[in-house]
């Protein structure tokens, strides 16, 4: 078999009622005739949105097909054992020109029972934000079922929520069950389990071009909500040059941020997992086995698990998110 290499994918662009044009203007996404791009699915194994490789000899194959052939060499043996041919993470770039709906996602147990699917724990890393942009995340204080239902019926859900200012460089972690929404004026990276299940709770009274309100999932959301998930949620790390800083560590993904202005070497031999890089600023080279692949701002790259040692070389400086499944400790 030919040797595996860092894989790039064709972005899957999604028009949204709340989308804009920043992903095409600032992050290299070719929108064509599409308007109001809300999401660019960078790496997806959602069944009707399978990412297709854009570089190298595997170009034209989708993510499922290559895992079927290369198995643990792509995802890592322990990841393959657990997920088979399904890639376990969905990675998006997202722009909110207006507020997204207030929503919640089910956990694995509920999603399995209702949809025969995975639940959705996710995190956000803020790339750009306008002044006073907000993230809605959790309740301000734990609430009772009765007080939640009362607020829902009286259209005062917002009064219960924890609302935080969002600046570029902030991160927010949203476990399944935590009520949340992305506010207007934000561009971010979303890292999540492979799941497309969302229960919409409140949609700001919005209607579509036909004057029709979007569906709310009131009863489904009630059973999925963690009424105790509350309080401040912002993660803000002071970046030390040329050093990985952990943002989120959970059972579904492990995310570091690295800002670097000189070559850094990464050894992944202990983690038994693929690694995904998302370039958030600048550009860099991935060097492995005397070969190299350039990565520019807005690009996402999948490093197969079989590649354990890489050098990352900034041109002249870069910032990236580094994501993997943390099976065995390590970095």
Buried (B, 14 or more C-beta within 10 A) or exposed (E): EEEBBBBBBBBBBBEBBBBBBBBBEBBBBEBEEBEBBBBBBBBBBBEEEBBBBBBBEBEEBBBBBBBEEBBBBBBBBBBBEEBBBBBBBBBBBBBBBBBBBBBBBBBBEBBEEEBEBBBBBBBBBBBBBEEEBBBBBBBEEEBEEEBBEEBBEEEEBEEBBBBBEBBBBBBBBBBBBBBBBBBBBBBBBBBBBBBBBBBBBBBEEBEEEEEEEEEBBBEBBBEBBBBEBBEEBBBEEEEEEBEBBBBBEEEBBBBBBBBBEEEBEBEBEEBBBBBBBBBBBBBBBBBBEEEBBBBEBBBBBBBBBBBBEBBBBBEEBBBBBBBBBBBEEBB
